[in-house]
Each structure stands twice: as C-alpha cells, then as structure tokens.
Amino acid sequence: MSPTTAGPVYEAVARLPLVDHHCHGVVTRDPDLDAFESLITEGAAWPRAGVSPFDTPVGTAVRRHCAPVLGLPRHVPAAAYVARRAELGWREVNRRFVTGAGTRVFCVDTGHTPEPGTTPVELARCAGGTATSYEVVRLEAVAEQVMARGTEPDAYADAVARAAQEAVAGDGVVAVKSVAAYRTGLRLDPDPPSAAEVREAARRWRASGHRRLADPVLVRHLLWTAVELGLPLQLHVGFGDNDIRLHQVDPTHLTDWLHLMSGTIPVLLLHCWPYQRQAAYLAAVFEQVYLDVGLILHHAGPPRSRAILAEALEVAPFRKVLYSSDACGAAEFFLLGALTFREGLGGLLQERVDDELSLKDALRIAAWIGHDNARRVYGLRGRDPEHAVDRLC
C-alpha cells in the first residue's frame, strides 16, 4: 500500500468528524433517471446530444463510490443505480448517504430551493442523533422578497435592512451569503452606493418587472448590508452553473472592497476553482478572508482532490481553510464531498509528514480544516440551537 494512502494522518482524517460549513438540502422524492442526471451536474442534462452526466468524473464517482452504499456492485449501470434508489426510497437513501459522510455539523444555505428539499432540521436528522445544523441566510433572496411585496424605491434600502435583520435573528442563523458571482460577477465598484444610487437602482428593478436581482448597484448594497449585519459573509467564487461568467468571478476582483471593509466581518470564499490559488493569496494577505475548495473535489473526483487541495494550501494559512461539500439535491454529494476531501487532505498531509511537517502538526492541521476553523469563524462552540436532533429520518 502506498505510504500516502496509509499511515496515522491518513487514518485520522478518515475518522475526522466534519463541519460542512456550506451545503443545501436534499430532495424529498424519488427522481427518475432524467431528474437524477440533472441533480448531478452543474450544467444541464443534454438528452438530445446523447450525452449523460453519468459519463463525467462525478458520474463515475457516483457509480464507483455510492453504488455500494445502496447495496449495489461498483460501476453498476446508471439505470440500475437509479432504480435501486427508488426501491429503497428517498428517506433511506438520504439517511445512508448523509450518515455515511461522517459530518456532525451542517451550515445550510436555505436560499436556493429549485425543488422541495430538506430543511436544516431535517438534514441534521438524516445524519443521526449527534448531528447539528445551522442556517445561512441568502441576501439576494431577502432583497427579492422585499421587492416582491411591492416596496417603493424610496423605501427599499430601509426595508432591506429591516428584513435582513429579521432574517438573521432567527434561531440557529450563523452567517449570510451573497451570490453576486451569479448575478453581476465580482467586478464591482468597491465603494458603498449612495442613497440616491440605491433608490434609482430600485426604481429600475421595479420597472423591469423581473423578480431576479441583477443590478450591480443593489448587489453592492447587499455586500455593505452584510458588513452592517456583522455576521460572517459567504461569497460564491468560481465554478458554478451556466449563470456564471467565469472570467468575472476571480476573487481578486474583490481586492479593493476587501481593503475598504477590512477589520469588520469574516469573508468566506466558497469553492473557488479554478481560482483556488487566488483565493489562497487573499487569505494570506487579508486577515478577514477564508476559503474552501468545496464541490470541485467531488466534481473532479478522488484522483484530483489532492492536487486541488495542494494548490489551495500552497500559501493559505492553515487556520484559514475550511471544509464544505456544497451538496445540493443529491444526497450522494454529502458522501462524495467528504470522501474526496478525506482522500485528498489525508494523502497530502501524510505525504508531507517527515518532509515538511511533524506528525503533531499534520494532525493539528487536519483537525483545523476538518472542523475547528469553521467552529471558530462561525462561533459554533457551545451553541445548542433547536436544530440539534436525536432521531434519524
């Protein structure tokens, strides 16, 4: 056995209880083959092209690593895999995969609900009696609800501030999130918009009749609203669905904004690929910046997870890197996210023992990234919200 797939660090990471600091709910139905294929791709299913999302690195990983969890042989055909899912039923499927991840804390973005899925409470139940969940409030969803109520442009800024305060006052809320990357990209004027600019932008938005917030002035307003709220702010960076314009979501576009808001709130850069090196640089030079490499680990698959993590850890402070799965819809992604993270980090740190790191240092770094950093940033130590649960799905 290779020394980088065995050893005390590798084995410790394999047992490490995880804090998944950014994830979503999973579906509460039994999807057919077409629906499941849509769940496992960030793009779209392309039936007319004859191309299946199962014929991708993540699709291969589902058939290789998830099939045995359902009692199937490895590399089972896609149709048989989905049929077995339906045979077991979504409750049992969700329980097996979420429990199998070994995650003990979930920070759940509740602002993305393309179809009905589990709440934070229900997700924690899937993981068993010792699991806990918290909520992350998506600011664009808050603003869109304000506009949908028919709020006048002159009242928009105050209404958003009140609605955001009410949203984060809920039990178990530990952070807010912006998806500016999807709406405008990150090449934004770093300065806070004036009251007149916000009123005029709100007027334009209302006149357009569109529900979706996509005005750069109002996106900037939300980023500064987050600063006022005082909670950690999660920002999507890099890889995502085809709403993303990838060249516009390099996190270094945020440099001037980070200078302006320095010393206020933690900023957590999510997923980051292919900009994990740029995100690591920002974490190295700005006190308030943290990062993860998130869902790219299971989309690239176990063979590449070590290399991606190695790039993120080239210059990033070890106390600035967190774990997330960004699992959404398909419960398999909780398992695959944890598996690829453990394989990648465990192998990387084991490889560096006796070269760059002592065994003690490697074990500390693993614990920091797996759970301690998230607990510190989000203030989770000692918290016991109503989301703590004591039963399975």
C-alpha positions in Angstrom: 0.0 0.0 0.0 1.3 3.5 -0.9 2.6 5.5 2.1 0.2 8.3 1.1 -2.9 6.1 1.3 -2.0 4.7 4.8 -0.4 6.0 7.9 -1.5 7.8 11.1 -2.5 11.1 9.5 -4.4 9.4 6.6 -6.3 7.2 9.1 -7.0 10.1 11.4 -8.5 12.2 8.6 -10.6 9.2 7.6 -12.2 9.3 11.1 -12.4 13.0 11.4 -15.9 14.4 12.3 -16.6 17.2 9.8 -18.2 20.6 9.9 -19.7 21.2 6.5 -19.8 25.0 6.5 -21.7 25.4 3.2 -24.3 23.0 1.9 -28.0 22.8 0.9 -31.0 20.4 1.5 -31.5 17.2 -0.4 -34.6 16.2 -2.5 -37.6 14.6 -0.8 -38.7 12.5 -3.7 -37.5 9.6 -5.8 -36.1 11.1 -9.0 -36.3 9.2 -12.3 -33.2 8.8 -14.4 -33.6 12.2 -16.2 -34.2 14.0 -13.0 -31.3 12.4 -11.2 -29.0 13.2 -14.1 -30.0 16.9 -13.7 -29.1 16.7 -10.0 -25.6 15.5 -10.5 -24.4 18.2 -13.0 -23.8 21.9 -12.5 -24.7 22.4 -16.2 -27.8 20.6 -17.6 -28.8 17.2 -18.8 -28.4 17.0 -22.6 -30.7 14.3 -23.8 -30.7 15.4 -27.4 -27.0 15.2 -27.6 -26.9 11.7 -26.2 -24.5 12.8 -23.5 -25.2 11.6 -20.0 -24.0 13.4 -16.8 -23.1 9.9 -15.6 -20.3 10.0 -18.2 -18.3 12.6 -16.3 -15.8 12.4 -13.4 -18.6 13.0 -10.9 -21.0 10.5 -12.6 -18.2 7.9 -12.5 -17.6 8.6 -8.8 -21.3 8.1 -8.1 -21.2 4.7 -9.7 -17.9 3.7 -8.1 -18.3 5.0 -4.6 -22.0 5.4 -4.0 -23.4 2.3 -5.5 -22.0 0.0 -2.7 -23.8 2.2 -0.1 -27.0 1.2 -1.8 -26.1 -2.5 -1.8 -25.0 -2.5 -5.5 -21.8 -3.6 -7.2 -19.3 -0.9 -8.1 -19.7 0.7 -11.6 -23.3 -0.5 -11.9 -25.2 0.9 -15.0 -26.9 4.2 -14.4 -30.4 2.9 -14.9 -29.9 0.2 -12.4 -28.4 2.7 -9.9 -31.5 5.0 -10.1 -33.9 2.0 -10.0 -32.2 0.9 -6.7 -32.6 4.4 -5.3 -36.3 4.3 -6.0 -36.6 0.8 -4.5 -35.0 1.9 -1.2 -37.0 5.2 -1.2 -35.6 8.7 -0.7 -35.7 8.7 3.1 -33.5 5.6 3.3 -31.2 6.9 0.5 -30.8 10.3 2.2 -30.1 8.6 5.6 -27.4 6.3 4.2 -25.5 9.0 2.3 -25.7 11.8 4.9 -24.8 9.5 7.7 -22.0 7.9 5.7 -20.3 11.3 5.3 -19.3 11.5 8.9 -20.4 15.1 9.1 -21.5 16.3 12.5 -22.4 20.0 11.8 -24.1 21.5 8.7 -24.3 25.2 7.9 -27.2 25.2 5.4 -27.9 27.8 2.7 -31.7 28.0 2.7 -32.0 30.5 -0.2 -31.6 28.0 -3.1 -34.7 25.8 -3.5 -35.1 24.7 -7.1 -37.4 21.9 -5.8 -38.7 20.8 -2.4 -35.9 19.5 -0.2 -34.9 19.0 3.5 -34.9 21.9 5.9 -31.8 22.3 8.1 -33.5 20.4 10.9 -34.5 17.5 8.6 -31.0 17.4 7.1 -29.5 17.0 10.6 -31.9 14.2 11.4 -30.6 12.3 8.4 -27.1 12.3 10.0 -28.3 10.9 13.3 -28.7 11.9 16.9 -25.3 13.7 17.3 -25.7 16.0 14.3 -26.4 19.7 14.4 -27.5 22.2 11.8 -27.4 25.9 11.4 -28.8 28.3 8.8 -27.1 30.6 6.3 -29.3 33.4 5.0 -29.0 34.3 1.3 -29.2 38.1 1.0 -30.4 38.1 -2.6 -33.4 36.1 -1.6 -34.2 38.6 1.2 -34.0 41.5 -1.2 -36.2 39.7 -3.8 -38.8 39.1 -1.2 -38.8 42.8 -0.3 -39.3 43.9 -3.9 -42.0 41.2 -4.4 -44.0 42.9 -1.7 -44.3 46.0 -3.9 -41.9 48.1 -1.8 -41.5 51.6 -3.2 -38.0 52.5 -4.4 -37.7 55.3 -1.8 -38.3 52.7 1.0 -36.2 49.9 -0.5 -33.0 50.4 1.5 -34.7 50.6 4.8 -36.9 47.7 4.0 -34.0 45.5 3.0 -32.1 46.4 6.2 -35.2 45.5 8.4 -35.8 42.3 6.5 -32.2 41.2 6.7 -32.1 41.9 10.5 -35.3 39.9 11.0 -33.9 37.0 8.9 -30.6 36.7 10.8 -32.4 37.0 14.2 -33.8 33.5 13.6 -32.7 30.6 15.8 -29.5 29.0 14.5 -28.5 31.6 11.9 -24.7 31.8 11.8 -23.9 33.6 8.6 -25.2 35.3 5.5 -24.4 34.6 1.8 -24.3 36.5 -1.5 -24.4 35.0 -4.9 -23.1 38.2 -6.6 -21.0 35.9 -8.8 -24.1 34.7 -10.4 -25.9 38.0 -10.7 -23.3 40.5 -11.8 -19.9 38.9 -11.4 -17.3 40.3 -8.9 -16.0 43.3 -10.9 -18.0 45.7 -8.8 -17.3 49.3 -7.6 -16.0 48.7 -4.1 -17.5 51.8 -2.5 -20.9 51.7 -0.7 -23.6 53.1 -3.1 -25.2 56.3 -2.1 -28.8 56.5 -1.0 -29.7 58.2 -4.3 -28.0 55.4 -6.3 -29.9 52.7 -4.4 -33.2 54.5 -4.9 -32.6 54.8 -8.7 -31.5 51.2 -9.0 -34.5 50.0 -7.1 -36.7 52.1 -9.4 -35.1 50.5 -12.5 -35.5 47.0 -11.0 -39.2 47.6 -10.1 -39.9 49.0 -13.6 -38.3 46.0 -15.3 -40.9 43.6 -13.7 -38.2 41.0 -13.2 -38.1 39.1 -9.9 -34.4 38.3 -10.0 -32.0 40.9 -8.5 -29.2 41.5 -11.0 -28.4 45.2 -10.7 -24.7 45.9 -9.7 -25.7 48.8 -7.5 -28.1 46.7 -5.5 -25.6 43.8 -5.3 -23.0 46.3 -3.9 -25.7 47.5 -1.5 -26.2 43.9 -0.2 -22.4 43.4 0.3 -22.4 46.5 2.5 -25.6 45.4 4.2 -23.7 42.2 5.2 -21.0 44.4 6.8 -23.6 46.2 8.8 -25.2 42.9 9.9 -21.9 41.9 11.5 -22.2 38.1 10.7 -19.7 36.1 8.6 -20.3 36.6 4.8 -20.1 33.7 2.4 -19.3 34.6 -1.2 -19.6 32.2 -4.1 -16.4 32.2 -6.2 -15.5 30.3 -9.4 -17.2 27.1 -10.5 -20.9 27.1 -10.8 -23.8 26.6 -13.3 -24.1 28.5 -16.6 -25.2 31.7 -14.9 -21.6 32.2 -14.1 -19.3 34.2 -16.4 -16.1 32.5 -15.2 -13.7 35.3 -16.1 -15.7 37.7 -13.9 -15.6 35.6 -10.7 -11.9 35.7 -9.9 -11.9 36.6 -6.2 -9.1 39.1 -6.7 -11.7 41.4 -8.3 -12.8 41.9 -4.6 -9.4 43.3 -3.5 -10.4 47.0 -3.3 -13.6 46.1 -1.4 -11.6 43.9 1.0 -9.4 46.9 1.7 -12.4 49.1 2.4 -14.2 46.7 4.7 -11.1 45.3 6.4 -11.5 44.6 10.1 -15.3 44.2 10.0 -16.5 40.7 9.3 -15.1 37.4 8.1 -15.4 36.8 4.4 -15.6 33.1 3.3 -14.8 32.4 -0.3 -16.7 29.3 -1.4 -15.4 26.6 -3.8 -13.0 28.9 -5.7 -11.9 26.5 -8.6 -10.1 27.4 -10.9 -9.2 30.3 -8.6 -8.1 28.4 -5.5 -4.6 29.9 -5.8 -6.0 33.5 -6.0 -8.3 32.8 -3.0 -5.4 31.4 -1.1 -3.4 34.6 -1.8 -6.3 36.7 -0.5 -6.5 34.6 2.7 -2.7 35.0 3.1 -2.8 38.8 2.9 -6.2 39.8 4.4 -7.0 39.0 8.0 -10.7 38.5 7.4 -10.5 36.2 4.3 -11.1 32.4 4.5 -11.6 29.8 1.8 -12.7 26.3 0.9 -12.5 24.3 -2.4 -15.9 22.8 -1.9 -17.8 20.9 -4.6 -15.0 20.9 -7.1 -13.5 18.0 -5.2 -16.3 15.6 -6.0 -16.8 17.0 -9.5 -13.2 16.4 -10.3 -13.2 13.1 -8.4 -10.9 11.5 -5.9 -7.9 11.3 -8.3 -7.6 15.1 -8.5 -8.7 16.1 -5.0 -5.2 16.0 -3.6 -3.8 18.3 -6.3 -6.6 20.8 -5.9 -6.2 20.9 -2.1 -2.4 21.2 -2.5 -2.8 24.3 -4.7 -5.1 25.9 -2.1 -2.6 25.1 0.7 0.4 26.4 -1.1 0.2 29.8 0.6 -3.1 29.8 2.6 -2.7 29.9 6.4 -3.8 26.6 7.7 -6.3 28.4 10.1 -8.0 29.9 7.0 -9.1 26.8 5.1 -12.5 25.1 5.8 -14.4 22.1 4.6 -17.6 22.3 2.6 -19.4 19.9 0.3 -22.0 22.3 -1.3 -24.1 19.2 -1.5 -27.4 20.2 -3.1 -30.3 18.0 -4.2 -28.5 14.7 -4.5 -27.6 13.2 -1.0 -24.7 11.4 -2.7 -22.8 14.7 -2.7 -22.5 14.7 1.1 -20.8 11.3 0.9 -18.7 12.1 -2.1 -17.7 15.5 -0.8 -16.5 14.0 2.5 -14.8 11.1 0.7 -12.8 13.2 -1.8 -11.9 15.7 1.0 -10.6 12.9 3.3 -8.7 11.2 0.5 -7.2 14.4 -0.7 -6.3 16.0 2.6 -5.3 12.8 4.3 -3.0 11.8 1.4 -1.5 15.3 1.1 -0.7 15.7 4.8 0.6 12.1 5.2 2.9 12.7 2.2 4.3 15.8 3.9 5.0 14.2 7.3 8.7 13.9 8.0 9.4 16.2 5.0 7.8 19.5 5.9 5.5 18.6 8.8 5.8 16.8 12.1 3.1 14.2 12.8 1.7 16.5 15.5 1.5 19.4 13.1 -0.2 17.3 10.4 -2.8 16.1 12.9 -3.5 19.7 14.1 -3.9 21.0 10.5 -6.3 18.2 9.7 -8.5 19.0 12.7 -8.4 22.7 11.9 -9.5 22.3 8.3 -12.0 19.5 9.1 -13.9 21.2 11.9 -12.1 23.7 14.2 -11.7 26.6 11.8 -15.4 26.6 11.0 -16.3 26.4 14.7 -14.1 29.4 15.4 -15.2 31.6 12.5 -19.0 30.9 13.0 -18.8 30.9 16.8 -20.3 27.4 17.0 -18.6 26.3 20.2 -21.1 25.7 23.0 -24.1 26.6 20.8 -27.1 24.3 21.1 -29.9 25.5 18.9 -33.2 23.8 18.3 -31.6 22.2 15.2 -29.8 19.6 17.4 -31.7 16.4 16.8 -31.9 12.9 18.3 -33.5 10.8 15.7 -33.0 9.6 12.1 -35.0 10.3 9.0 
